[in-house]
Amino acid sequence: MKATNLLIALAVLTTGACDLNIADPNNPGPIGENPSPSEVSAAVIGVILAARSDAADWNLDAGIIGREAYRFDGSDPRFISELLHGQLDPGGGAFGGDHWIEEYNAIRSANDLLDVIGTASVLSPAEQDGARGVAETMKAYAFLMVLMGHAEDSIPVDVDRPVLAAPAPLVANDSAFTYVSGLLDSANAHLASAGAAFSFGLPAGFSGFDTPAAFQHFNRALKAAVEVYRGSLGCGVPCYTAAKTLLENGSTFIDTSATADLFAGVYFNYSTNNKDLPNPLFQNPQTGENFVNPRIRDSVETKPGGGFDNRYTAKVIGRNSQTTDNLTSDLGWIRYSNSSAPVPIIRNEELI
C-alpha cells in the first residue's frame, strides 16, 4: 500500500499540468476582483455576520461593568474579579483586551468588499453603490463598538493597508468618532444612489430596512447616536444640533407617537438552523450563570396602579438566591427568552 501511494505521489509531482495550490472550502479567501452577484451577496452577509460575532459578549460585559448584571461562572471568576473589581488586563483578549479582534475582523471584511466592488462588471453602478452603502454602514458600526469598548484609548482607523505596509497610526477618540461620522455620511450618499432595491438579500433582523431608502433610516439613526457621543466628547452644541436635526427631520425611523413600538429597529438575528448560531445570551433563567444585579429591582419605578414597571417585568424574573465572591442575587434574565431571540443594534426606544 505504501509503495502504491508513493508511486501515485511521484506521478502527481512529475505531471507538469498539476496544481497543488488547493483551496480550503472551509476557509475561503477574501472576495476577488470582478465578483459575481452571488459573491457580492455572500460578502455582504459575511460583513454582517462578522459584525454580529461580538454583539452578545459585548452586551454581557457592558451589563456587568454597568452594574446591571452578574455572571457567576465557576469556570472563569474573571467576570467578577476583573470586570467588577479590576484592574482590566489589556493583554487579556477575553476581558480588558476584548471587543477589538472581532470588530476589526468585521472591518477587514468590509474593506475586502469595498476594495473590489467597483470591478463587479455584472452589477450596475447603482447596485455597486448599494453594496458600498451597506458595507460602509456596518464598518462604521464596528468602529463604533471599538470606541465604545475602549473609551479612553487611541485606535487605528486607516487600516485598509497592504499586509507588508506599516501599521496604521493610532488616532485619538475624538478623531476616530469624526472618522466614523464621515464614514456614515459616505455610506448614506451611496445608499441614496443605490436605486429602489439591493441586488442582495439581508438577514431577517434587517426586515423593514432591506431597501436602500429604508436602510438609510438605519444609517441615519447610527449617525444621530454618533453625533450625541461626539457632543459629549467636546464637539458640544454643533454635534448635539446635528443629532437633533436628524431625529426631527424624518431621516431616522424614530416614532414618538402614543402607539410607538419601542422595540422597532434593526437587529442581529440568531437561530438553531444549520450553519447559523443560537443567541449566546439565552439561558434558563432559573439555572443559568447570568444574574440580574439586585440594584435594578431596588431602583425600578412602579406603575400608577401598582406593580413594577413593564420595562422591568419584561426582562427580570425571580430565582433561587446565589452568592459568589460576596455578591448575591435572586434574579434571573428573561430578556432573551429563547435561542433565536435577536440582539438589537439600535431601536426606537434609544432614539426617543
C-alpha positions in Angstrom: 0.0 0.0 0.0 2.8 2.4 0.9 4.6 1.7 -2.4 1.4 2.3 -4.3 0.9 5.7 -2.5 4.5 6.7 -3.2 4.1 5.9 -7.0 0.9 8.0 -7.1 2.6 10.9 -5.3 5.6 10.7 -7.7 3.2 10.7 -10.7 1.5 13.8 -9.4 4.7 15.6 -8.8 6.0 14.8 -12.3 2.9 16.0 -14.0 3.5 19.4 -15.3 -0.1 20.5 -15.5 -0.9 19.6 -11.9 -1.7 22.5 -9.5 -1.2 21.6 -5.8 -2.5 25.0 -4.6 -5.8 23.6 -3.4 -8.3 25.9 -1.9 -9.7 25.1 1.5 -13.5 25.2 1.2 -13.9 25.7 5.0 -11.7 28.8 5.0 -12.4 30.8 1.8 -10.2 33.6 0.9 -11.4 37.2 0.5 -13.6 38.2 -2.3 -11.7 38.8 -5.6 -11.9 41.2 -8.4 -14.9 41.3 -10.7 -17.1 39.4 -8.3 -20.4 37.8 -9.3 -23.7 38.8 -7.8 -23.7 35.7 -5.6 -20.2 36.5 -4.4 -21.2 40.1 -3.6 -24.3 38.8 -1.8 -22.2 36.3 0.3 -19.7 39.1 1.1 -22.4 41.4 2.3 -23.8 38.7 4.6 -20.2 37.9 5.7 -19.7 41.6 6.8 -23.0 41.5 8.8 -22.1 38.1 10.4 -18.7 39.4 11.3 -20.2 42.5 12.9 -22.6 40.2 14.8 -19.8 37.9 16.2 -19.2 40.1 19.3 -22.7 41.5 19.9 -23.8 39.1 22.6 -20.5 39.2 24.5 -20.4 43.0 24.2 -23.9 43.3 25.8 -22.9 40.9 28.7 -19.7 42.7 29.5 -21.3 46.1 29.3 -24.1 44.9 31.6 -21.6 43.7 34.2 -19.5 46.8 34.1 -22.6 49.0 34.1 -23.8 47.3 37.3 -26.8 45.7 35.6 -25.7 42.1 35.6 -23.6 39.5 37.3 -22.1 36.3 35.8 -21.4 33.7 38.4 -19.2 31.5 36.3 -17.4 28.8 38.3 -15.0 28.1 35.4 -14.0 31.7 35.0 -14.1 34.1 38.0 -12.8 37.0 35.9 -16.3 38.0 35.2 -16.2 39.3 38.8 -12.6 39.6 39.7 -11.6 41.6 36.6 -14.8 43.2 35.2 -16.2 44.2 38.6 -13.1 44.5 40.9 -10.5 45.5 38.2 -7.9 46.1 37.1 -8.7 45.2 33.5 -5.9 43.4 31.8 -5.2 45.0 28.5 -3.5 41.8 27.3 -6.4 39.6 28.1 -8.4 39.0 25.0 -11.5 37.9 26.9 -11.8 40.9 29.2 -9.6 44.0 29.3 -8.4 43.5 25.7 -11.8 42.3 24.4 -14.1 43.9 21.9 -11.3 44.5 19.4 -10.4 41.5 17.3 -14.0 40.7 16.3 -14.7 44.2 15.3 -11.5 44.6 13.2 -12.3 41.3 11.5 -15.6 42.9 10.5 -13.9 46.0 9.3 -11.5 43.9 7.3 -14.4 42.0 5.7 -16.0 45.3 4.8 -12.7 46.6 3.3 -12.3 43.4 1.2 -15.7 44.0 -0.4 -15.2 47.8 -0.8 -11.8 47.3 -2.5 -13.3 45.2 -5.3 -17.0 46.2 -5.7 -16.1 48.8 -8.4 -14.8 45.9 -10.6 -18.1 44.0 -10.5 -18.8 44.3 -14.2 -22.1 42.5 -14.0 -23.5 44.9 -11.4 -24.9 48.3 -12.4 -23.4 51.4 -10.7 -26.5 51.6 -8.5 -26.1 48.0 -7.4 -22.5 48.6 -6.6 -23.4 51.6 -4.5 -25.9 49.5 -2.6 -23.2 47.2 -1.6 -20.9 50.1 -0.7 -23.7 51.7 1.5 -24.3 48.6 3.5 -20.6 47.7 3.9 -19.6 51.2 5.0 -22.5 51.4 7.4 -21.5 48.1 9.1 -17.9 49.1 9.0 -18.8 52.3 10.9 -20.8 50.3 13.4 -17.8 48.0 14.0 -15.6 51.1 14.6 -18.3 52.5 16.9 -18.2 49.3 19.0 -14.4 49.5 19.4 -14.7 53.1 20.5 -17.5 52.3 23.0 -15.4 49.5 24.4 -12.2 51.4 24.7 -13.4 54.9 25.6 -10.0 56.3 26.7 -7.8 54.5 24.2 -6.5 55.6 20.8 -7.4 53.3 18.0 -6.3 52.9 14.3 -8.8 53.7 11.6 -6.7 53.8 8.4 -6.4 50.0 8.4 -7.1 49.2 4.8 -3.4 48.7 4.1 -1.3 46.0 2.3 0.0 43.3 4.6 3.6 44.5 4.4 2.7 48.2 4.9 3.5 50.0 8.1 0.8 49.6 10.8 -1.9 52.2 10.8 -1.3 55.1 13.2 -3.4 55.4 16.4 -5.7 58.4 16.5 -7.4 60.0 19.5 -11.0 59.1 20.2 -12.5 62.4 19.0 -10.7 62.0 15.7 -11.9 58.4 15.4 -15.5 59.5 16.1 -15.2 62.2 13.5 -14.0 59.5 11.0 -17.0 57.2 11.9 -19.3 60.1 11.4 -17.9 60.8 7.9 -18.0 57.1 7.0 -21.7 57.1 7.8 -22.2 60.1 5.6 -20.3 58.4 2.7 -22.5 55.3 3.2 -25.6 57.4 3.2 -24.6 59.0 -0.1 -24.0 55.6 -1.7 -27.4 54.4 -0.4 -29.1 57.4 -2.0 -27.6 56.4 -5.4 -28.5 52.7 -5.0 -31.8 52.7 -6.7 -35.0 51.1 -5.4 -33.7 47.7 -4.4 -30.5 45.9 -3.4 -29.0 43.2 -5.6 -28.7 41.0 -2.5 -30.9 40.0 0.4 -30.3 40.9 4.1 -30.8 38.8 7.2 -34.2 38.8 9.0 -33.0 41.2 11.6 -33.0 43.9 8.9 -36.6 43.3 8.0 -38.2 46.7 7.1 -34.7 48.1 6.4 -33.9 45.9 3.4 -34.1 48.5 0.6 -31.6 51.3 0.1 -34.1 54.0 1.2 -35.2 52.1 4.3 -31.5 51.2 5.1 -30.8 54.9 5.1 -33.1 55.3 8.1 -30.9 52.8 9.9 -27.8 54.6 8.8 -29.1 58.0 9.9 -30.1 56.5 13.3 -26.5 55.4 13.9 -25.3 58.8 12.7 -27.6 60.5 15.3 -26.1 58.3 18.0 -22.6 59.1 16.9 -23.3 62.8 17.0 -24.6 62.6 20.5 -21.4 60.8 21.6 -19.3 63.4 19.8 -21.2 66.1 21.5 -20.3 64.6 24.9 -16.6 64.4 23.9 -16.2 68.1 23.3 -17.9 68.8 20.0 -20.8 70.2 22.0 -23.7 72.2 20.5 -22.9 71.6 16.8 -23.0 67.8 17.2 -26.0 67.8 19.5 -27.8 70.0 17.0 -26.9 67.7 14.2 -28.3 64.7 16.1 -31.5 66.7 17.0 -32.0 67.7 13.3 -31.7 64.1 12.2 -34.2 62.9 14.7 -36.7 65.6 13.8 -36.5 65.8 10.0 -37.6 62.3 9.2 -34.2 60.9 8.4 -34.3 58.1 11.0 -37.1 55.6 12.0 -37.9 57.4 15.3 -41.6 57.2 16.3 -42.7 59.3 19.3 -46.4 58.7 18.9 -48.6 57.3 21.7 -48.7 53.9 19.9 -45.0 53.8 19.1 -43.3 50.4 19.1 -40.2 50.9 21.3 -38.7 47.7 20.0 -38.9 48.6 16.4 -35.4 48.8 14.8 -32.5 46.8 13.4 -31.3 43.5 15.0 -28.8 40.8 14.7 -30.8 37.7 14.5 -29.9 34.1 15.6 -31.3 30.7 15.1 -30.7 27.0 15.5 -30.7 26.4 11.8 -27.9 24.7 10.1 -24.8 26.9 9.6 -26.3 29.6 11.9 -25.7 30.3 15.6 -28.1 30.4 18.6 -28.2 33.5 20.8 -25.4 33.0 23.3 -27.3 35.2 25.9 -30.2 32.7 26.1 -30.1 30.7 29.3 -32.6 29.0 31.6 -33.3 32.0 33.9 -33.5 29.6 36.9 -30.3 27.7 36.3 -28.1 29.9 34.1 -24.9 31.7 35.1 -26.2 35.2 34.2 -27.9 37.0 37.1 -29.6 40.4 37.4 -27.9 42.9 39.7 -30.5 43.4 42.6 -29.9 47.1 42.3 -32.1 47.0 39.3 -35.0 45.9 41.4 -34.2 48.4 44.2 -34.4 51.3 41.8 -37.3 50.2 39.5 -40.2 52.5 39.1 -43.7 51.5 39.9 -46.8 51.9 37.8 -49.6 54.4 38.9 -51.9 51.4 39.6 -49.2 49.5 41.4 -46.7 46.9 40.4 -43.3 47.1 38.8 -42.6 49.0 35.6 -43.3 46.9 32.5 -39.7 47.5 31.3 -38.6 45.6 34.4 -41.0 42.7 34.3 -40.3 42.1 30.6 -36.7 41.4 31.5 -36.4 40.0 35.0 -37.7 37.0 37.0 -37.1 35.7 40.5 -34.9 32.7 41.0 -33.1 30.9 43.9 -30.6 33.1 45.6 -26.9 32.5 44.9 -23.9 34.2 46.4 -20.4 34.3 44.8 -17.5 36.4 46.0 -19.8 38.3 48.4 -22.2 39.2 45.6 -25.8 37.9 46.0 -28.7 37.8 43.5 -32.1 36.1 43.4 -33.0 37.5 40.0 -32.6 36.0 36.5 -32.8 37.4 33.0 -35.7 36.7 30.6 -34.7 39.4 28.2 -33.5 36.8 25.6 -36.2 34.2 26.1 -35.1 31.6 23.5 -32.2 30.6 21.4 -33.5 32.6 18.4 -34.1 35.9 20.3 -32.5 38.8 18.3 -30.0 41.2 19.8 -30.7 44.9 18.9 -28.3 47.1 17.0 -30.4 50.2 17.5 -34.1 50.6 18.4 -36.8 53.2 18.5 -36.5 53.4 22.3 -32.9 54.6 22.1 -33.8 57.2 19.5 -36.6 58.6 21.7 
